Amino acid sequence: MSFKESFLSYLQYEKRYSVHTILSYDCDLTQFDEFLSREELGLEIEEASFKDVRKWIVFLMNDGNSSRTVNRKLSSLKSYFKYLLRESLVESNPMDRVVGPKQAKKLPGFVGEHSMLLLREIDFGGGFEGVRDRFILELFYQTGMRLSELMNLKENDFDRGTSLVKVLGKRNKERIIPISKSLEDLLDEYLDVKQKTFDRGNDFLFVTKKGVPVYEKLLYRVVVKHLSKITTMTKRSPHVLRHTFATHLLNNGAELNAVKELLGHSNLSATQIYTHTSFERLNNIYKQAHPRA
């Protein structure tokens, strides 16, 4: 059994990685092996040096691979050499000195505050679906919930006495989000029309016109349909409303830690991406307002 076969076996039986993941590791290692052969270095993967890996990075970038793809391939190589070192199959790890290409941070898209004000003026249509859809968009925007969190809401998750809603997030982590008086009014209106529309109640807050719990594609369609009326953004989705919620809070002076808790992020680094958007806005204000800018 070759070193690579031994490593892949380790991933399968000890690490319990999926078949897809193991195939990905195999492909990355094979590509590096082919590169070494193509460069006529006469080396096995296990004999590669830091300089050989750096040459491969340059080759991959020149070949049109994104920084994200290159870093993923380097991650496979790092895992491989870490395994070899642990098994005493190599004396040193060339990956210790390797630095992958920087990945450009993708700033989240968000809807402007003026455009979100227009949401109150658009026609959602009459009847049950119209009332439901308006409440869905306002709930996304005013709470920053994830799609899966909103989809799984129950009627009793709302505490009217304290104006709070209980949300079950990732890894079954529960958090509490305050709700506004306007959102409470929409909740009352929706529950009233829901009760009048269906003979039997449903513990799930949001239901389809047939009275069964809503599903992801329906929520996505509802958001896309109505956001199209207030913004020309290419990307229109429930997650854009989550980004909008966070950005508007920060733009209006909310503390980063408070936004982190409201979004249900496990660490601050996940929330900090929104500060780039806020700083960009502040920078524009500075350039427009300061006489020396």
N, C-alpha and C positions, 0 to 999 in steps of 0.2 A: 504493500500500500504506500502510495506517495505521500509526501508531506501535505499536499493540498487535499487529497482524499481523506487523510486522517483528520484534517481540520474540518472539512465538511461533515464528516461523520460525528465529530464533536458537537457541531452546531445542531445536528439532527437529534442525537440521542441524549446529549447532556443539557444543551441550551433549549431544546424543544422548539426550535425555530420552524416556521412554516416552510412548506416546499417552495413557495414563491420567493421567500427571503433567501433560502439556501441557493436557489438558482441565480439570484442576483449577485451573491457573493462569488459564486463560481464564474459567472460571466466577467465580473470585474477583475478577478485574478487571472483569468485567461487572457483578457485584453492586455494586462500589464506584461504577461509572459510573451505575448505576441509582439509587443513593443520592443522588449529586450532582444528578441530574435531579429526583428526588423532592423534594429540599430546595429546588428552584428557585434553585439557585446560579448556573446558567448557565455552568457550568465543564466543561471537558474534564478527564479524569483528570490529564493532564500539567500542568494549571494549579492543581491542588489544593494547598492549604497544609497546614501542620502542624495548624492548628485544624480544618480540614475532616476530616482523618484521625482526629483525636481525637473529633470528633462522630460519626464512623462507628463508632468503638469503643463509644461509649456506646449508640448505636442497636443494635448487634449484641448487646451484653450485655443490654439491656432486652428484646430480641426472644427471649431464652432461649438464646442460643448459649453454649457452655461457654468457659472461658478458653483451653482447648487449641485449640478451633476458631477462636477470634478470633486467636490468635497465629499459627496456620497461615495465615490469610488475610492477616495483616500481613506475614508472611514473603514471600508472593507479591508484595505491593505493594512491599516493600523490594527484591526482585530486579528488579522492573520499573523502579523509579526509578534503581537502580544502573546498569542497562543504558542508560537514557536519558541519564544523566550521562556515561557512558563514551563514548556516541556523540555527545555535545555537542548533544543534543536538548532539554535543559533546563539552566538555569543553576545551580540548587541542588536539593538533595535534602531534601524535607520530612520524610522518614522518619528523618533523623539525630536528630531530637528526640523521636521517638515511642517511648513505653515501653508495651509490651503489658501486659495484666492478669496478675497473678501466678497461677501454677497451683498448686493445692494438691498437696502431695507425698503420693502414695499409699503408705502404709506397707505393706510386705510382710506377708502373713499367715504365721503359723508355728504349729506344734503345740507345746504345752507339754512340758517335760521329763518330767513325771509321765506324761503320755499316751504319750510315746514309750517309756517303760519297759514299758507294757502291750503293746507290739508283740512283746515276747519271749514273752508268755503266750498270745497268740491262736492259734487253730487255722488253719493254712494248708492243711490237708488233706494226705493222704499221697501218695506217689509222686513222679514227676519234677516235675510242675507245682507241687506244694506246696513242695518244696525250692527250686525255682527262684524262686518268687514271694517267699519269705522272704528269699532272698539279694538279690533285686532291691531290695526296700524298705530293707534294711539298708545296701546299697551306696549308694543314693541319700542316705540319712541320714548315713552315716559319711564320705562323701567330698564331698558337695555337687555332684556331677556334674550337668551338663545332660542332658536326655533324649537328645539326639542323640549325646552323648559316650558314654553308657552303652550305647546301642543298637549303636554301632560298635566296642565293645571286642572285642579278640581274646584268646584264651587266653594267648598269650605276652606280653601287656601287663603281666602280673603278675610281679614279681621276688620270689620267695619268700625269697631270701637276704637281701635288704635290707628286706623288708616294704613294698614300694612298688608303686604301679600307675601306668603311663604313660597319659596321657589326651591325645587330640588334640582341641583346642578350636577356637574360632572362628578363621577365617583361617589354619587349619592350624598354629596355635601349640601346641606341645607343652608339657605341664607334668607334674610328678611329685607324687603325693599319697600320703602314708603311710597304711598300713592297719593295723588292730588285729589282735590275736591272734584275737579272736572272729570277725572278718571272714575271716581266713585259714581258720579252721575251717569256716565256711560255704562258702567257695570249694572246699575239699577235698571236703566233703559233696556239693556240687552237681556237681563234675567227676566224682566217682565214680558218681553216679546217672545222669549224662548219658552216660557211657561204657557203662554197663550197658544203657541204654535204646535207644541207636542203634548200628547195626552200623558205620556209617561216621562218622568224626569230622567236625567242622565247625570251621573256624578261628575263626568268630565265637563269642564266649563264650556269649551267650544265644540260645537257639533255641526254636521253638514245639514243640508235642507231635508235629508232623510232621517235626521235625528241620531246618527251614529257619530262617534268621535272623529274630529278632523284628522287629516293626515298631512305629511310634509308637503307633498306636491300642491295640495289645495292652498295651504298657507302661503307657499311661495307664489302661486298664481295671483292670489289676492293682493299681496304686497306689490308685485310687479305691475299689475293692472292699475293700481291707484297711484303709485309713485310716478308712473308714466305721465300722470296728469299735472304733476308739479315740478318735475325735473327732467332735464335732457341727458342726465347721466347714462352712460352705456350700461353700467352695472347697477341693477336695482334688485335688491333682495332683502330678506329679513336681517341678514348680517350687516348690511349697509345702515339699517336703522339702529343697530347696536353700536356701530361706529359713530353714528350721528349723535346718539345719546351721550356717549363718553366725550366726544369732541366738544359738544355744546356745554357740558358741565365744566370742563377745563377752561374753555374760552370765557366762561363767566365767573371764574375764580374758585372753583371747587378744588379741594386738596387732592393730590394724586392718590394718597392712601384711601381716601373716602371713595373715590371712583373705583379703585381696585376692589374694595369690599362689595360695592354695588354690582360690579361686573362678575364677581365670583372668581377672580383670578387667584391662583395659588401663590404667585409671587409677583413682586412689583415690576419686574422686567417685562412681563406681558402687557402691563398697562402703560409703560413708558413710551411705547410707540406713538401714543396719542399726543404726547407732548411735542413731537416734531410738527404735527399739524398746528398746534397752538402757537408754537414759536414762530412758525412760518407766518401766521396771521399777525402776530406782534411785530414781526420784522416788516411786513407790508405797511402796518400802521405807522411805524417809526419812519419809514422812508417817505411816506406821504405827509407826515406831520412835522418832522424836525427840519428846521431851516438849513442845517448842515448835512442832511442826509443825501 
